[in-house]
Amino acid sequence: MPKPIWSVTLSPTANLLAVAGYDCKMTLLDGRTFEQLHEEKYTSVGAPAFIWTTDFSKDGRYLSVGCWNGRAVIRYCSRSTGA
């Protein structure tokens, strides 16, 4: 059964789309073709790392991922690989 998606964020240049939620995965898609470019699973000690929020920097080069357990990750986004 599919898990709920809690965050969908389009980069400022519309070339990347970040999708994340209850399954503790963040998936980066091509913003125009929706081809999957990268997927990453988040974990935490003692509990799942449900993802509540995603947000791109103003220039679209960085993506922040915020989990319900208070953990936040900032990652560099290369257009060629999505990660």
PDB file of N, CA, C and O in Angstrom:
ATOM      1  N   MET A   1       0.832  -1.172   0.000  1.00  0.00           N
ATOM      2  CA  MET A   1       0.000   0.000   0.000  1.00  0.00           C
ATOM      3  C   MET A   1       0.886   1.248   0.000  1.00  0.00           C
ATOM      4  O   MET A   1       1.808   1.344   0.810  1.00  0.00           O
ATOM      5  N   PRO A   2       0.622   2.200  -0.890  1.00  0.00           N
ATOM      6  CA  PRO A   2       1.424   3.424  -0.935  1.00  0.00           C
ATOM      7  C   PRO A   2       1.291   4.237   0.348  1.00  0.00           C
ATOM      8  O   PRO A   2       0.226   4.280   0.964  1.00  0.00           O
ATOM      9  N   LYS A   3       2.376   4.872   0.734  1.00  0.00           N
ATOM     10  CA  LYS A   3       2.400   5.720   1.929  1.00  0.00           C
ATOM     11  C   LYS A   3       2.073   7.164   1.537  1.00  0.00           C
ATOM     12  O   LYS A   3       2.345   7.568   0.406  1.00  0.00           O
ATOM     13  N   PRO A   4       1.490   7.951   2.460  1.00  0.00           N
ATOM     14  CA  PRO A   4       1.146   9.342   2.158  1.00  0.00           C
ATOM     15  C   PRO A   4       2.373  10.196   1.829  1.00  0.00           C
ATOM     16  O   PRO A   4       3.446  10.016   2.406  1.00  0.00           O
ATOM     17  N   ILE A   5       2.193  11.116   0.904  1.00  0.00           N
ATOM     18  CA  ILE A   5       3.208  12.109   0.574  1.00  0.00           C
ATOM     19  C   ILE A   5       2.847  13.373   1.335  1.00  0.00           C
ATOM     20  O   ILE A   5       1.711  13.842   1.268  1.00  0.00           O
ATOM     21  N   TRP A   6       3.817  13.926   2.062  1.00  0.00           N
ATOM     22  CA  TRP A   6       3.560  15.111   2.866  1.00  0.00           C
ATOM     23  C   TRP A   6       4.238  16.358   2.327  1.00  0.00           C
ATOM     24  O   TRP A   6       3.932  17.464   2.771  1.00  0.00           O
ATOM     25  N   SER A   7       5.155  16.201   1.377  1.00  0.00           N
ATOM     26  CA  SER A   7       5.859  17.371   0.866  1.00  0.00           C
ATOM     27  C   SER A   7       6.158  17.203  -0.611  1.00  0.00           C
ATOM     28  O   SER A   7       6.714  16.188  -1.032  1.00  0.00           O
ATOM     29  N   VAL A   8       5.787  18.205  -1.397  1.00  0.00           N
ATOM     30  CA  VAL A   8       6.112  18.275  -2.817  1.00  0.00           C
ATOM     31  C   VAL A   8       6.615  19.690  -3.065  1.00  0.00           C
ATOM     32  O   VAL A   8       5.895  20.659  -2.822  1.00  0.00           O
ATOM     33  N   THR A   9       7.855  19.815  -3.551  1.00  0.00           N
ATOM     34  CA  THR A   9       8.445  21.131  -3.742  1.00  0.00           C
ATOM     35  C   THR A   9       9.128  21.204  -5.100  1.00  0.00           C
ATOM     36  O   THR A   9       9.948  20.349  -5.436  1.00  0.00           O
ATOM     37  N   LEU A  10       8.793  22.220  -5.876  1.00  0.00           N
ATOM     38  CA  LEU A  10       9.397  22.478  -7.175  1.00  0.00           C
ATOM     39  C   LEU A  10      10.527  23.489  -6.995  1.00  0.00           C
ATOM     40  O   LEU A  10      10.360  24.494  -6.305  1.00  0.00           O
ATOM     41  N   SER A  11      11.667  23.225  -7.610  1.00  0.00           N
ATOM     42  CA  SER A  11      12.794  24.156  -7.509  1.00  0.00           C
ATOM     43  C   SER A  11      12.449  25.469  -8.206  1.00  0.00           C
ATOM     44  O   SER A  11      11.568  25.498  -9.066  1.00  0.00           O
ATOM     45  N   PRO A  12      13.139  26.563  -7.842  1.00  0.00           N
ATOM     46  CA  PRO A  12      12.840  27.868  -8.443  1.00  0.00           C
ATOM     47  C   PRO A  12      12.954  27.894  -9.970  1.00  0.00           C
ATOM     48  O   PRO A  12      12.259  28.662 -10.634  1.00  0.00           O
ATOM     49  N   THR A  13      13.824  27.061 -10.517  1.00  0.00           N
ATOM     50  CA  THR A  13      13.988  27.012 -11.973  1.00  0.00           C
ATOM     51  C   THR A  13      13.086  25.968 -12.619  1.00  0.00           C
ATOM     52  O   THR A  13      13.098  25.799 -13.839  1.00  0.00           O
ATOM     53  N   ALA A  14      12.306  25.272 -11.804  1.00  0.00           N
ATOM     54  CA  ALA A  14      11.357  24.235 -12.243  1.00  0.00           C
ATOM     55  C   ALA A  14      12.029  23.034 -12.891  1.00  0.00           C
ATOM     56  O   ALA A  14      11.366  22.264 -13.585  1.00  0.00           O
ATOM     57  N   ASN A  15      13.330  22.856 -12.681  1.00  0.00           N
ATOM     58  CA  ASN A  15      13.987  21.692 -13.271  1.00  0.00           C
ATOM     59  C   ASN A  15      14.055  20.496 -12.324  1.00  0.00           C
ATOM     60  O   ASN A  15      14.350  19.387 -12.770  1.00  0.00           O
ATOM     61  N   LEU A  16      13.790  20.690 -11.027  1.00  0.00           N
ATOM     62  CA  LEU A  16      13.784  19.586 -10.065  1.00  0.00           C
ATOM     63  C   LEU A  16      12.508  19.626  -9.233  1.00  0.00           C
ATOM     64  O   LEU A  16      11.982  20.695  -8.922  1.00  0.00           O
ATOM     65  N   LEU A  17      12.026  18.443  -8.882  1.00  0.00           N
ATOM     66  CA  LEU A  17      10.849  18.291  -8.036  1.00  0.00           C
ATOM     67  C   LEU A  17      11.217  17.333  -6.907  1.00  0.00           C
ATOM     68  O   LEU A  17      11.633  16.203  -7.165  1.00  0.00           O
ATOM     69  N   ALA A  18      11.067  17.771  -5.668  1.00  0.00           N
ATOM     70  CA  ALA A  18      11.338  16.924  -4.504  1.00  0.00           C
ATOM     71  C   ALA A  18      10.009  16.424  -3.947  1.00  0.00           C
ATOM     72  O   ALA A  18       9.084  17.205  -3.725  1.00  0.00           O
ATOM     73  N   VAL A  19       9.924  15.116  -3.725  1.00  0.00           N
ATOM     74  CA  VAL A  19       8.710  14.483  -3.204  1.00  0.00           C
ATOM     75  C   VAL A  19       9.121  13.636  -2.004  1.00  0.00           C
ATOM     76  O   VAL A  19      10.077  12.864  -2.089  1.00  0.00           O
ATOM     77  N   ALA A  20       8.403  13.773  -0.880  1.00  0.00           N
ATOM     78  CA  ALA A  20       8.783  13.032   0.323  1.00  0.00           C
ATOM     79  C   ALA A  20       7.583  12.854   1.239  1.00  0.00           C
ATOM     80  O   ALA A  20       6.556  13.511   1.073  1.00  0.00           O
ATOM     81  N   GLY A  21       7.728  11.943   2.224  1.00  0.00           N
ATOM     82  CA  GLY A  21       6.633  11.752   3.161  1.00  0.00           C
ATOM     83  C   GLY A  21       6.817  10.621   4.132  1.00  0.00           C
ATOM     84  O   GLY A  21       7.907  10.392   4.657  1.00  0.00           O
ATOM     85  N   TYR A  22       5.721   9.911   4.364  1.00  0.00           N
ATOM     86  CA  TYR A  22       5.601   8.899   5.403  1.00  0.00           C
ATOM     87  C   TYR A  22       6.544   7.718   5.212  1.00  0.00           C
ATOM     88  O   TYR A  22       6.908   7.060   6.186  1.00  0.00           O
ATOM     89  N   ASP A  23       6.943   7.438   3.976  1.00  0.00           N
ATOM     90  CA  ASP A  23       7.817   6.288   3.734  1.00  0.00           C
ATOM     91  C   ASP A  23       9.284   6.574   4.048  1.00  0.00           C
ATOM     92  O   ASP A  23      10.146   5.724   3.823  1.00  0.00           O
ATOM     93  N   CYS A  24       9.571   7.777   4.571  1.00  0.00           N
ATOM     94  CA  CYS A  24      10.919   8.185   4.981  1.00  0.00           C
ATOM     95  C   CYS A  24      11.880   8.314   3.801  1.00  0.00           C
ATOM     96  O   CYS A  24      13.095   8.309   3.996  1.00  0.00           O
ATOM     97  N   LYS A  25      11.357   8.429   2.583  1.00  0.00           N
ATOM     98  CA  LYS A  25      12.180   8.586   1.390  1.00  0.00           C
ATOM     99  C   LYS A  25      11.976   9.966   0.797  1.00  0.00           C
ATOM    100  O   LYS A  25      10.875  10.516   0.827  1.00  0.00           O
ATOM    101  N   MET A  26      13.058  10.520   0.255  1.00  0.00           N
ATOM    102  CA  MET A  26      12.991  11.749  -0.518  1.00  0.00           C
ATOM    103  C   MET A  26      13.377  11.367  -1.935  1.00  0.00           C
ATOM    104  O   MET A  26      14.437  10.785  -2.163  1.00  0.00           O
ATOM    105  N   THR A  27      12.523  11.694  -2.876  1.00  0.00           N
ATOM    106  CA  THR A  27      12.779  11.382  -4.272  1.00  0.00           C
ATOM    107  C   THR A  27      12.902  12.677  -5.055  1.00  0.00           C
ATOM    108  O   THR A  27      12.055  13.564  -4.943  1.00  0.00           O
ATOM    109  N   LEU A  28      13.971  12.782  -5.856  1.00  0.00           N
ATOM    110  CA  LEU A  28      14.137  13.922  -6.753  1.00  0.00           C
ATOM    111  C   LEU A  28      13.752  13.492  -8.157  1.00  0.00           C
ATOM    112  O   LEU A  28      14.225  12.477  -8.669  1.00  0.00           O
ATOM    113  N   LEU A  29      12.889  14.281  -8.763  1.00  0.00           N
ATOM    114  CA  LEU A  29      12.428  14.006 -10.117  1.00  0.00           C
ATOM    115  C   LEU A  29      12.820  15.153 -11.034  1.00  0.00           C
ATOM    116  O   LEU A  29      13.003  16.284 -10.584  1.00  0.00           O
ATOM    117  N   ASP A  30      12.948  14.858 -12.316  1.00  0.00           N
ATOM    118  CA  ASP A  30      13.097  15.914 -13.311  1.00  0.00           C
ATOM    119  C   ASP A  30      11.797  16.697 -13.320  1.00  0.00           C
ATOM    120  O   ASP A  30      10.724  16.105 -13.443  1.00  0.00           O
ATOM    121  N   GLY A  31      11.867  18.004 -13.194  1.00  0.00           N
ATOM    122  CA  GLY A  31      10.675  18.834 -13.086  1.00  0.00           C
ATOM    123  C   GLY A  31       9.852  18.916 -14.357  1.00  0.00           C
ATOM    124  O   GLY A  31       8.706  19.364 -14.318  1.00  0.00           O
ATOM    125  N   ARG A  32      10.405  18.497 -15.471  1.00  0.00           N
ATOM    126  CA  ARG A  32       9.668  18.562 -16.734  1.00  0.00           C
ATOM    127  C   ARG A  32       9.176  17.203 -17.200  1.00  0.00           C
ATOM    128  O   ARG A  32       8.065  17.091 -17.717  1.00  0.00           O
ATOM    129  N   THR A  33       9.996  16.159 -17.022  1.00  0.00           N
ATOM    130  CA  THR A  33       9.631  14.821 -17.510  1.00  0.00           C
ATOM    131  C   THR A  33       9.160  13.892 -16.393  1.00  0.00           C
ATOM    132  O   THR A  33       8.576  12.843 -16.664  1.00  0.00           O
ATOM    133  N   PHE A  34       9.410  14.271 -15.143  1.00  0.00           N
ATOM    134  CA  PHE A  34       9.098  13.468 -13.950  1.00  0.00           C
ATOM    135  C   PHE A  34       9.908  12.175 -13.874  1.00  0.00           C
ATOM    136  O   PHE A  34       9.539  11.255 -13.145  1.00  0.00           O
ATOM    137  N   GLU A  35      11.002  12.102 -14.618  1.00  0.00           N
ATOM    138  CA  GLU A  35      11.917  10.971 -14.526  1.00  0.00           C
ATOM    139  C   GLU A  35      12.607  11.011 -13.174  1.00  0.00           C
ATOM    140  O   GLU A  35      13.044  12.075 -12.735  1.00  0.00           O
ATOM    141  N   GLN A  36      12.713   9.860 -12.502  1.00  0.00           N
ATOM    142  CA  GLN A  36      13.383   9.806 -11.202  1.00  0.00           C
ATOM    143  C   GLN A  36      14.880   9.978 -11.392  1.00  0.00           C
ATOM    144  O   GLN A  36      15.504   9.255 -12.167  1.00  0.00           O
ATOM    145  N   LEU A  37      15.453  10.944 -10.678  1.00  0.00           N
ATOM    146  CA  LEU A  37      16.879  11.212 -10.756  1.00  0.00           C
ATOM    147  C   LEU A  37      17.644  10.660  -9.561  1.00  0.00           C
ATOM    148  O   LEU A  37      18.798  10.250  -9.685  1.00  0.00           O
ATOM    149  N   HIS A  38      16.989  10.653  -8.401  1.00  0.00           N
ATOM    150  CA  HIS A  38      17.662  10.218  -7.177  1.00  0.00           C
ATOM    151  C   HIS A  38      16.616   9.885  -6.121  1.00  0.00           C
ATOM    152  O   HIS A  38      15.548  10.496  -6.074  1.00  0.00           O
ATOM    153  N   GLU A  39      16.935   8.908  -5.274  1.00  0.00           N
ATOM    154  CA  GLU A  39      16.064   8.595  -4.143  1.00  0.00           C
ATOM    155  C   GLU A  39      16.942   8.297  -2.939  1.00  0.00           C
ATOM    156  O   GLU A  39      17.960   7.616  -3.056  1.00  0.00           O
ATOM    157  N   GLU A  40      16.545   8.807  -1.791  1.00  0.00           N
ATOM    158  CA  GLU A  40      17.318   8.593  -0.573  1.00  0.00           C
ATOM    159  C   GLU A  40      16.381   8.274   0.581  1.00  0.00           C
ATOM    160  O   GLU A  40      15.362   8.938   0.771  1.00  0.00           O
ATOM    161  N   LYS A  41      16.736   7.254   1.347  1.00  0.00           N
ATOM    162  CA  LYS A  41      15.960   6.839   2.518  1.00  0.00           C
ATOM    163  C   LYS A  41      16.598   7.444   3.757  1.00  0.00           C
ATOM    164  O   LYS A  41      17.815   7.379   3.931  1.00  0.00           O
ATOM    165  N   TYR A  42      15.771   8.035   4.621  1.00  0.00           N
ATOM    166  CA  TYR A  42      16.246   8.647   5.855  1.00  0.00           C
ATOM    167  C   TYR A  42      15.869   7.755   7.032  1.00  0.00           C
ATOM    168  O   TYR A  42      14.780   7.181   7.067  1.00  0.00           O
ATOM    169  N   THR A  43      16.783   7.646   7.996  1.00  0.00           N
ATOM    170  CA  THR A  43      16.550   6.835   9.185  1.00  0.00           C
ATOM    171  C   THR A  43      16.950   7.640  10.421  1.00  0.00           C
ATOM    172  O   THR A  43      17.669   8.635  10.329  1.00  0.00           O
ATOM    173  N   SER A  44      16.475   7.196  11.557  1.00  0.00           N
ATOM    174  CA  SER A  44      16.903   7.783  12.825  1.00  0.00           C
ATOM    175  C   SER A  44      16.970   6.670  13.853  1.00  0.00           C
ATOM    176  O   SER A  44      16.400   5.597  13.656  1.00  0.00           O
ATOM    177  N   VAL A  45      17.656   6.924  14.933  1.00  0.00           N
ATOM    178  CA  VAL A  45      17.806   5.931  15.991  1.00  0.00           C
ATOM    179  C   VAL A  45      16.496   5.818  16.767  1.00  0.00           C
ATOM    180  O   VAL A  45      15.995   6.814  17.288  1.00  0.00           O
ATOM    181  N   GLY A  46      15.948   4.623  16.842  1.00  0.00           N
ATOM    182  CA  GLY A  46      14.780   4.356  17.668  1.00  0.00           C
ATOM    183  C   GLY A  46      13.427   4.685  17.068  1.00  0.00           C
ATOM    184  O   GLY A  46      12.401   4.342  17.656  1.00  0.00           O
ATOM    185  N   ALA A  47      13.393   5.340  15.912  1.00  0.00           N
ATOM    186  CA  ALA A  47      12.103   5.706  15.315  1.00  0.00           C
ATOM    187  C   ALA A  47      12.295   6.004  13.833  1.00  0.00           C
ATOM    188  O   ALA A  47      13.401   6.329  13.402  1.00  0.00           O
ATOM    189  N   PRO A  48      11.230   5.895  13.058  1.00  0.00           N
ATOM    190  CA  PRO A  48      11.332   6.246  11.645  1.00  0.00           C
ATOM    191  C   PRO A  48      11.569   7.746  11.467  1.00  0.00           C
ATOM    192  O   PRO A  48      11.298   8.533  12.374  1.00  0.00           O
ATOM    193  N   ALA A  49      12.061   8.126  10.333  1.00  0.00           N
ATOM    194  CA  ALA A  49      12.345   9.534  10.044  1.00  0.00           C
ATOM    195  C   ALA A  49      11.351  10.062   9.009  1.00  0.00           C
ATOM    196  O   ALA A  49      11.732  10.408   7.891  1.00  0.00           O
ATOM    197  N   PHE A  50      10.078  10.120   9.392  1.00  0.00           N
ATOM    198  CA  PHE A  50       9.063  10.637   8.471  1.00  0.00           C
ATOM    199  C   PHE A  50       9.458  12.038   8.023  1.00  0.00           C
ATOM    200  O   PHE A  50       9.876  12.856   8.843  1.00  0.00           O
ATOM    201  N   ILE A  51       9.331  12.319   6.742  1.00  0.00           N
ATOM    202  CA  ILE A  51       9.734  13.622   6.208  1.00  0.00           C
ATOM    203  C   ILE A  51       8.519  14.531   6.136  1.00  0.00           C
ATOM    204  O   ILE A  51       7.527  14.218   5.477  1.00  0.00           O
ATOM    205  N   TRP A  52       8.613  15.673   6.830  1.00  0.00           N
ATOM    206  CA  TRP A  52       7.520  16.646   6.855  1.00  0.00           C
ATOM    207  C   TRP A  52       7.684  17.726   5.792  1.00  0.00           C
ATOM    208  O   TRP A  52       6.707  18.146   5.172  1.00  0.00           O
ATOM    209  N   THR A  53       8.930  18.177   5.581  1.00  0.00           N
ATOM    210  CA  THR A  53       9.136  19.329   4.707  1.00  0.00           C
ATOM    211  C   THR A  53      10.327  19.156   3.783  1.00  0.00           C
ATOM    212  O   THR A  53      11.295  18.467   4.104  1.00  0.00           O
ATOM    213  N   THR A  54      10.232  19.795   2.634  1.00  0.00           N
ATOM    214  CA  THR A  54      11.355  19.938   1.718  1.00  0.00           C
ATOM    215  C   THR A  54      11.307  21.362   1.189  1.00  0.00           C
ATOM    216  O   THR A  54      10.228  21.930   1.019  1.00  0.00           O
ATOM    217  N   ASP A  55      12.479  21.944   0.926  1.00  0.00           N
ATOM    218  CA  ASP A  55      12.510  23.296   0.372  1.00  0.00           C
ATOM    219  C   ASP A  55      13.838  23.524  -0.336  1.00  0.00           C
ATOM    220  O   ASP A  55      14.894  23.141   0.167  1.00  0.00           O
ATOM    221  N   PHE A  56      13.779  24.145  -1.496  1.00  0.00           N
ATOM    222  CA  PHE A  56      14.979  24.481  -2.252  1.00  0.00           C
ATOM    223  C   PHE A  56      15.468  25.873  -1.869  1.00  0.00           C
ATOM    224  O   PHE A  56      14.676  26.733  -1.484  1.00  0.00           O
ATOM    225  N   SER A  57      16.777  26.088  -1.978  1.00  0.00           N
ATOM    226  CA  SER A  57      17.324  27.427  -1.817  1.00  0.00           C
ATOM    227  C   SER A  57      16.851  28.288  -2.992  1.00  0.00           C
ATOM    228  O   SER A  57      16.352  27.762  -3.987  1.00  0.00           O
ATOM    229  N   LYS A  58      17.004  29.589  -2.878  1.00  0.00           N
ATOM    230  CA  LYS A  58      16.524  30.502  -3.926  1.00  0.00           C
ATOM    231  C   LYS A  58      17.146  30.218  -5.283  1.00  0.00           C
ATOM    232  O   LYS A  58      16.501  30.414  -6.313  1.00  0.00           O
ATOM    233  N   ASP A  59      18.402  29.755  -5.297  1.00  0.00           N
ATOM    234  CA  ASP A  59      19.054  29.460  -6.568  1.00  0.00           C
ATOM    235  C   ASP A  59      18.849  28.005  -7.011  1.00  0.00           C
ATOM    236  O   ASP A  59      19.303  27.617  -8.087  1.00  0.00           O
ATOM    237  N   GLY A  60      18.164  27.196  -6.181  1.00  0.00           N
ATOM    238  CA  GLY A  60      17.866  25.812  -6.530  1.00  0.00           C
ATOM    239  C   GLY A  60      19.030  24.852  -6.396  1.00  0.00           C
ATOM    240  O   GLY A  60      18.916  23.688  -6.781  1.00  0.00           O
ATOM    241  N   ARG A  61      20.154  25.317  -5.854  1.00  0.00           N
ATOM    242  CA  ARG A  61      21.329  24.452  -5.739  1.00  0.00           C
ATOM    243  C   ARG A  61      21.317  23.582  -4.495  1.00  0.00           C
ATOM    244  O   ARG A  61      22.025  22.577  -4.436  1.00  0.00           O
ATOM    245  N   TYR A  62      20.522  23.955  -3.499  1.00  0.00           N
ATOM    246  CA  TYR A  62      20.475  23.201  -2.246  1.00  0.00           C
ATOM    247  C   TYR A  62      19.038  22.824  -1.917  1.00  0.00           C
ATOM    248  O   TYR A  62      18.098  23.555  -2.230  1.00  0.00           O
ATOM    249  N   LEU A  63      18.889  21.680  -1.285  1.00  0.00           N
ATOM    250  CA  LEU A  63      17.584  21.191  -0.866  1.00  0.00           C
ATOM    251  C   LEU A  63      17.652  20.866   0.621  1.00  0.00           C
ATOM    252  O   LEU A  63      18.542  20.139   1.062  1.00  0.00           O
ATOM    253  N   SER A  64      16.715  21.403   1.388  1.00  0.00           N
ATOM    254  CA  SER A  64      16.631  21.041   2.801  1.00  0.00           C
ATOM    255  C   SER A  64      15.514  20.017   2.969  1.00  0.00           C
ATOM    256  O   SER A  64      14.456  20.123   2.348  1.00  0.00           O
ATOM    257  N   VAL A  65      15.765  19.033   3.810  1.00  0.00           N
ATOM    258  CA  VAL A  65      14.808  17.972   4.108  1.00  0.00           C
ATOM    259  C   VAL A  65      14.627  17.956   5.621  1.00  0.00           C
ATOM    260  O   VAL A  65      15.592  17.762   6.361  1.00  0.00           O
ATOM    261  N   GLY A  66      13.385  18.162   6.086  1.00  0.00           N
ATOM    262  CA  GLY A  66      13.105  18.196   7.519  1.00  0.00           C
ATOM    263  C   GLY A  66      12.261  17.019   7.948  1.00  0.00           C
ATOM    264  O   GLY A  66      11.193  16.769   7.389  1.00  0.00           O
ATOM    265  N   CYS A  67      12.744  16.295   8.944  1.00  0.00           N
ATOM    266  CA  CYS A  67      12.054  15.104   9.450  1.00  0.00           C
ATOM    267  C   CYS A  67      11.310  15.431  10.742  1.00  0.00           C
ATOM    268  O   CYS A  67      11.654  16.386  11.438  1.00  0.00           O
ATOM    269  N   TRP A  68      10.295  14.637  11.057  1.00  0.00           N
ATOM    270  CA  TRP A  68       9.463  14.883  12.241  1.00  0.00           C
ATOM    271  C   TRP A  68      10.244  14.768  13.534  1.00  0.00           C
ATOM    272  O   TRP A  68       9.840  15.333  14.551  1.00  0.00           O
ATOM    273  N   ASN A  69      11.354  14.049  13.514  1.00  0.00           N
ATOM    274  CA  ASN A  69      12.143  13.847  14.730  1.00  0.00           C
ATOM    275  C   ASN A  69      13.101  15.004  15.004  1.00  0.00           C
ATOM    276  O   ASN A  69      13.926  14.913  15.913  1.00  0.00           O
ATOM    277  N   GLY A  70      13.007  16.089  14.235  1.00  0.00           N
ATOM    278  CA  GLY A  70      13.842  17.250  14.444  1.00  0.00           C
ATOM    279  C   GLY A  70      15.106  17.268  13.605  1.00  0.00           C
ATOM    280  O   GLY A  70      15.824  18.268  13.601  1.00  0.00           O
ATOM    281  N   ARG A  71      15.394  16.192  12.899  1.00  0.00           N
ATOM    282  CA  ARG A  71      16.586  16.126  12.059  1.00  0.00           C
ATOM    283  C   ARG A  71      16.338  16.902  10.767  1.00  0.00           C
ATOM    284  O   ARG A  71      15.263  16.823  10.172  1.00  0.00           O
ATOM    285  N   ALA A  72      17.340  17.641  10.354  1.00  0.00           N
ATOM    286  CA  ALA A  72      17.285  18.344   9.078  1.00  0.00           C
ATOM    287  C   ALA A  72      18.562  18.044   8.308  1.00  0.00           C
ATOM    288  O   ALA A  72      19.645  17.962   8.887  1.00  0.00           O
ATOM    289  N   VAL A  73      18.423  17.883   7.012  1.00  0.00           N
ATOM    290  CA  VAL A  73      19.555  17.604   6.143  1.00  0.00           C
ATOM    291  C   VAL A  73      19.529  18.625   5.015  1.00  0.00           C
ATOM    292  O   VAL A  73      18.475  18.907   4.446  1.00  0.00           O
ATOM    293  N   ILE A  74      20.687  19.173   4.699  1.00  0.00           N
ATOM    294  CA  ILE A  74      20.801  20.062   3.554  1.00  0.00           C
ATOM    295  C   ILE A  74      21.747  19.395   2.573  1.00  0.00           C
ATOM    296  O   ILE A  74      22.859  19.004   2.928  1.00  0.00           O
ATOM    297  N   ARG A  75      21.291  19.270   1.331  1.00  0.00           N
ATOM    298  CA  ARG A  75      22.103  18.595   0.324  1.00  0.00           C
ATOM    299  C   ARG A  75      22.248  19.453  -0.912  1.00  0.00           C
ATOM    300  O   ARG A  75      21.360  20.231  -1.259  1.00  0.00           O
ATOM    301  N   TYR A  76      23.379  19.297  -1.569  1.00  0.00           N
ATOM    302  CA  TYR A  76      23.655  19.981  -2.826  1.00  0.00           C
ATOM    303  C   TYR A  76      22.960  19.215  -3.944  1.00  0.00           C
ATOM    304  O   TYR A  76      23.012  17.985  -3.975  1.00  0.00           O
ATOM    305  N   CYS A  77      22.321  19.915  -4.846  1.00  0.00           N
ATOM    306  CA  CYS A  77      21.598  19.274  -5.957  1.00  0.00           C
ATOM    307  C   CYS A  77      22.265  19.614  -7.271  1.00  0.00           C
ATOM    308  O   CYS A  77      22.228  20.757  -7.726  1.00  0.00           O
ATOM    309  N   SER A  78      22.874  18.610  -7.875  1.00  0.00           N
ATOM    310  CA  SER A  78      23.453  18.758  -9.200  1.00  0.00           C
ATOM    311  C   SER A  78      22.371  18.435 -10.218  1.00  0.00           C
ATOM    312  O   SER A  78      21.705  17.407 -10.090  1.00  0.00           O
ATOM    313  N   ARG A  79      22.180  19.255 -11.198  1.00  0.00           N
ATOM    314  CA  ARG A  79      21.127  19.030 -12.199  1.00  0.00           C
ATOM    315  C   ARG A  79      21.357  17.746 -12.971  1.00  0.00           C
ATOM    316  O   ARG A  79      20.390  17.094 -13.366  1.00  0.00           O
ATOM    317  N   SER A  80      22.601  17.362 -13.200  1.00  0.00           N
ATOM    318  CA  SER A  80      22.870  16.185 -14.018  1.00  0.00           C
ATOM    319  C   SER A  80      22.516  14.884 -13.292  1.00  0.00           C
ATOM    320  O   SER A  80      22.093  13.919 -13.928  1.00  0.00           O
ATOM    321  N   THR A  81      22.685  14.851 -11.968  1.00  0.00           N
ATOM    322  CA  THR A  81      22.436  13.615 -11.238  1.00  0.00           C
ATOM    323  C   THR A  81      21.263  13.726 -10.285  1.00  0.00           C
ATOM    324  O   THR A  81      20.737  12.711  -9.828  1.00  0.00           O
ATOM    325  N   GLY A  82      20.850  14.935  -9.982  1.00  0.00           N
ATOM    326  CA  GLY A  82      19.792  15.126  -9.006  1.00  0.00           C
ATOM    327  C   GLY A  82      20.295  15.047  -7.581  1.00  0.00           C
ATOM    328  O   GLY A  82      19.537  15.316  -6.649  1.00  0.00           O
ATOM    329  N   ALA A  83      21.528  14.693  -7.389  1.00  0.00           N
ATOM    330  CA  ALA A  83      22.044  14.574  -6.015  1.00  0.00           C
ATOM    331  C   ALA A  83      23.408  15.189  -5.894  1.00  0.00           C
ATOM    332  O   ALA A  83      23.995  15.181  -4.812  1.00  0.00           O
TER     333      ALA A  83
END
